[in-house]
Amino acid sequence: MKKGNLILIPSLLGGSNYSYCMPPDFKKIISGLKYFIVEDIRTARRFLKPAGFVSDFEEVTFSLLNKHTEENTLNSYLEPALNGHNIGLISEAGTPCIADPGSQIVSIAHHKKVRVIPLVGPSSIILALMASGFNGQNFAFLGYLPVKSPERKKKIKEIELEMYRKNQTQIFIETPYRNQSLLSDILDVSQKDTRLCIAADLTLPTELITTLSITEWKKNIPELHKRLVVFLLFK
């Protein structure tokens, strides 16, 4: 029996402008799927219907993949593919497996010789890098920095030194309600000529993408509380 595929499906970063973020063939690809691996079932349903999914959800199987998912259950999620059915993997927002769950499922798929098909869609990290004006040939995504300010300031200094030493763009994110405290620490410890790009609410009407020196940012500090933000540092 021919195996099915694992299809990596990017979702919106927010809002409802599907035509802006999704390629024309997107609806055709997802419309025939009956199996999905998702972070949250309600969010997945809210995304799929406007995206062009036409089947009855009563006929669809959703498998949950989040921080509470036990590793020993992951193999069973790919059983439909071994039986010839395609499976869609959807993250909560943006691109699966990039700062989101999914890499373990993809790794298992390769091990089981299940073809992995990544679809084009929005990734906040890549969009931010593209628009920053920073080095796109050499960059590092660091995920989340330490929560406590002393440890975070120490990490920011290390990041900045690495940036200058390797000529490498440094990219990191934060939980929306801690954005302002992170920005305060960046401005407090970074060198005055280091450049910071703040990319907030990407693809949304409130989108902000601005690159300035630390000195320039101190003159006009933006309000980032509860916004979805990617931070990038470069010389």
C-alpha positions, 0 to 999 in steps of 0.5 A: 500500500502506498503511504500517505504524506505528512503535510505541514500547514502554516496558519495565520499569525492573526487576523483573517486575511487569508488571501494575503498570506496563503497561496491560491492552491492552499484550499485545494490541498487541505480540502481533502484531508481527514486527519490533522495533528494540531495544538488546539482543536478549536483554533484549528477548526476556526482556521480551517473553515475560512481557509477553504476546508469543506468537509464535515468536522464530524468525519475528521480526526484531530490528534493533539500535539502540545506541551502536555502530549506524551512522547509515547503517543506520537507514533500512533499519530502517523498510523493514518499515513502508514495506511495511505491517508494524508495528514495535516500538521497545523501549529497554533499560529504561523509555520509548524516546527519553527518555534512551535511543536512538530519537529518530533512528528516530522522526525518520526515521519522520516524514520517511517519513510513517510513523505514530508511536504512543507507548504508555503505560509507566514513565519514571523521569524522569517518575515522579520528577518527579511524586513530587518535589513540585517544579515540574512546569510548568517543568523541564529534564532534563540527562542525565549531569553531568561525570564528574570531581569539579571539573567536576561541582561547577562544573556543579552550581553552574550548575544550582542558579543556573539553578534559582533564576533560572528557578524550574525543576526540574533533573533529572539521572541518573548511572551507578549506580556513580557515584551516591554520588560525585555525591551527595557533590558535590551535598551539598558545593556546594549551598546549605543550603536547596536541596531535593534529591529522590532517586528510586531503584529506581522501581517496584521493592520497594526504591523510595525517593522522598524530598525533603529540604533539603541540610541534612537530607540531610547528617544521613542520607546514603543508600546509592545505590551500584549503584541506579538513581537520578534526582536532582532539584534545586529551591528 
